């Protein structure tokens, strides 16, 4: 009984973080919701979740992660960033996703693509403009 109550508190907290992550970019929304499903499964039961649920959930989570990388790369290119800036921005996203506590993506992403675009010998450094 006590373990079930603790499980529900954890699941509700993770869902709250997930929903807040839709509005606040600092919070990892999709990751928190997937973690809530796993927490419920491990602490209570995986019985309510069928195979199709996990296939659809994995597809949605993967789509969200790929879209985040793609939007970042397109944004950097649109505002005149070089290829090195795109790579630096992607490294910044990975660093922001793997940090604990979750850091603001822009606080990691911006320095990463700025430093990558300023590497010596890179073409297009002058076109990057002010950051």
N, C-alpha and C positions, 0 to 999 in steps of 0.2 A: 504494500500500500504506500509506504513512504517513498520507495523507489519510483513508483508510478507518478506520484506528485512531483518529485524532483525532475523526472523526465519531462513532464508537461511544462514545468517552469522553464527548463532549458529550451524546449522546443518553441514555446511562446516568445522567449527572449530572442532566439535566433530569427524567428519570423518577424519580430518587431525591427530588428537590425536590418533584415532583408528589405522590408517595406520602406524603412527610412533611407536605405541605400538607393532607392529609386529617385530620391529627391536630393540627398546630400552626397556629393561625389566622393567624400572621404571614406564612406562606409562601403564595404564589399557586398552589395545587395544579393547578387546571384549566388555567390559563394555561401553566404549565410543561409539562404533558403535551401540550397542543396545540403548543407550541413544539418539543417533542421530535419530534413527527411531522413538522413542517416542516423541522427541522434534518436529520432523516434523509432526507427527500425531496430537499432541496437538495444535501446533501453526498454522498449515495449514489445514490438513485433513487426516483422517485415511482411506479414500475411496480407495486410490491406493493399500492399503495392505489388501489382502484377508486372510481368515482363514488359508489356507495352508502356506502362507508366515510366519505367526506368529508361526505355529507349527514347521516349518523347522528352523526358527530363534531361537526358544526356545531350540530345540534339539541341534543345533550347539553350542549355548552358554553354555548349560549344559555339553555337551561333552568337551568343552574347560576347564571348571572349574574342572571337574572330572579328566581330563588328567593332569592338573597342580598338583593336590593333589597326584595322583598316581605316577607321575614322581618324585616328591619330596620324597615320601616314598620309592620308589625303589632305588633312588640315595642314600639315607641315609643308607638303608640296605646294598647296594652293597659295600659301603665304611666302613662297620663295625659298624654302629650305632646300638644302642640297641632299644628295643621297645619304651622305654621312649624318645629316640631321634626322632623316627618317630612321636610320638604324639607331641613332642615339635615343630618339623618342621611344622606339620599341624596347630598347634596353631599360629605359626609364619606367615604362609600364610594367615590365617584368619585375624590376626592383621594387616598385611601389606595391605590386600584388603580393610579393613574397615577404614584405617587411611586417613586423609585428611591434607595436600596434599598427593598424593600417594607416599609412601616411597619405597625405593629400597627393593625388597623382600629379598635379601640376607642380608641386614642390620638388618632385623627383624628375619628372619628365622634362621640364624646361631646362634645368641645368645640364641634363644629359644630352639633349639635342643641340644646345648652344655650344657645349664643349666639343661635341663631335663636329659641328660645322666650322669651328675655328681651328681645326687641326691643320698644321702646316702642309702645304702642297695640295690642299683641297680646292678644287675649282668652285666658284660660286660663293665664296665667303663674303664678298662685297655685296652680293645681291640679297643676302639674308635680311638685311635691314635691322632696325632696332628691335630689341626683345623686351 
